[in-house]
Amino acid sequence: MQIVFGVEHCELRDQGSNYLNEFLQKITSTANVVDRDDRLCIVQTESDFQALKELFQSEKRLEETYELYPLQSPSTKFNTDYGFVSSSKHAYLFKEMTIPFRLNEENERAKMAMLQMEEHLVATDDSTSPLLYFADRQQRELIEQIASAYQVTVTFL
């Protein structure tokens, strides 16, 4: 399961344009930012994450850090309480809030279990086979109980 990292900096509107240009140049020279969403810079590697975090701390601009699940092809059912769509239209879920899983069977029991699980899903990634489902992290036990009731298994990733 791929994880990317988000590093958010504080609001910069109170700074002059020279500072903004210098700060953006420092970001570009520090890490390979693969996506953005307003003040959130998204990077793919732990080393870029650490470097960007250290830059924002040294500039006294660090707001928050996140581990994110990138979704390649999110279904239309994407709950933005658990993630966001970036300015470049890529979808991400917050790792601390969600748990990814797969159904291990593709039979009638699995279809029935999924019908019951659907109301607890926050997103589905349609680009994978078998499909990758995401539930609220607090719902893990419930997902396991539904799977057990229908005699199917799930794998949490």
C-alpha positions in Angstrom: 0.0 0.0 0.0 1.6 3.2 -1.2 1.9 6.1 1.3 2.8 9.7 0.5 3.5 12.5 2.9 2.0 15.9 3.3 3.7 18.8 5.0 1.6 21.9 5.6 3.0 25.4 6.1 1.3 28.3 7.9 -0.5 31.0 6.0 1.9 33.3 4.1 -0.4 36.2 3.2 1.1 38.4 5.8 4.5 38.2 4.1 5.8 40.4 1.3 6.2 39.1 -2.3 10.0 38.8 -1.9 9.6 36.5 1.1 7.0 34.4 -0.8 9.2 34.0 -3.8 12.2 33.0 -1.6 10.2 30.6 0.4 8.7 28.9 -2.7 12.2 28.7 -4.2 13.5 27.0 -0.9 10.7 24.5 -1.1 11.5 23.7 -4.7 15.2 23.3 -4.0 14.6 21.2 -0.8 12.2 18.5 -2.0 10.5 17.0 -5.0 6.9 18.2 -4.4 4.7 16.0 -6.5 1.4 17.7 -5.7 -0.1 20.6 -3.7 -3.2 21.7 -2.1 -3.2 25.3 -1.0 -0.6 25.2 1.8 0.0 21.5 1.8 3.0 20.1 -0.1 2.9 16.4 -1.0 6.0 14.3 -1.4 6.6 10.7 -2.1 9.7 9.8 0.0 10.6 9.9 3.6 13.7 11.9 2.9 11.8 14.6 1.1 9.3 14.6 3.9 12.0 15.1 6.6 13.7 17.8 4.5 10.6 19.7 4.0 9.5 19.4 7.6 12.9 20.7 8.7 12.7 23.6 6.3 9.3 24.6 7.5 10.4 24.3 11.2 13.5 26.4 10.5 11.3 29.1 8.9 8.9 28.8 11.8 6.2 27.9 9.3 5.4 24.3 10.0 1.6 23.8 10.5 1.0 20.0 10.3 2.3 16.8 8.8 0.3 13.9 7.4 0.7 10.4 6.0 -1.7 10.0 3.1 -3.1 7.2 0.9 -3.1 8.3 -2.7 -6.2 7.0 -4.7 -5.5 6.4 -8.3 -9.2 6.1 -9.3 -11.5 7.0 -6.5 -15.1 6.0 -6.9 -17.8 8.6 -6.9 -18.3 7.7 -3.2 -15.4 9.7 -1.7 -16.0 11.2 1.7 -14.0 14.4 2.0 -14.2 14.2 5.8 -11.5 11.6 5.6 -9.4 13.2 2.8 -9.3 15.7 0.0 -8.9 16.3 -3.7 -5.8 18.3 -4.5 -5.6 21.4 -6.7 -4.4 19.0 -9.5 -7.5 16.8 -9.0 -5.7 13.9 -7.2 -7.5 12.2 -4.3 -5.9 11.5 -0.9 -7.1 9.9 2.3 -5.6 10.6 5.7 -3.9 7.4 7.0 -4.6 8.2 10.6 -8.3 8.2 9.9 -8.8 5.4 7.4 -7.9 1.7 7.0 -7.6 0.1 3.6 -8.8 -3.5 3.0 -9.7 -6.0 0.3 -12.2 -8.8 0.2 -10.4 -12.1 -0.4 -13.3 -13.8 -2.2 -15.4 -12.9 -5.3 -18.6 -14.9 -4.8 -22.2 -14.4 -3.8 -21.4 -14.2 -0.1 -18.7 -11.6 -0.7 -21.2 -9.5 -2.7 -23.7 -9.7 0.2 -21.1 -8.8 2.7 -20.1 -5.8 0.6 -23.7 -4.6 0.4 -23.7 -4.4 4.2 -20.1 -2.9 4.4 -20.9 -0.2 1.8 -22.6 2.1 4.3 -19.3 2.1 6.3 -17.0 2.9 3.4 -15.4 6.3 3.0 -13.8 5.5 -0.4 -13.1 2.9 -2.9 -10.1 2.8 -5.3 -11.5 1.4 -8.6 -8.0 1.2 -10.2 -7.0 -2.0 -8.4 -8.1 -5.6 -8.9 -9.5 -6.7 -6.5 -10.9 -3.4 -5.5 -9.4 -1.6 -2.6 -11.8 -0.3 0.0 -11.3 2.3 2.8 -13.3 2.4 6.0 -13.0 4.7 9.0 -10.2 3.3 11.1 -12.6 2.9 14.1 -14.8 0.6 12.0 -12.2 -2.2 11.6 -13.9 -4.5 14.1 -17.2 -4.0 12.5 -15.8 -4.8 9.0 -14.3 -8.0 10.4 -17.7 -8.9 12.0 -19.6 -8.4 8.8 -17.1 -10.5 6.9 -17.3 -13.2 9.5 -21.1 -13.2 9.4 -21.0 -13.9 5.7 -18.1 -16.3 6.0 -15.7 -14.3 3.9 -12.3 -12.9 4.7 -10.8 -9.5 4.4 -7.2 -8.4 4.4 -6.3 -5.1 6.0 -3.4 -3.5 4.4 
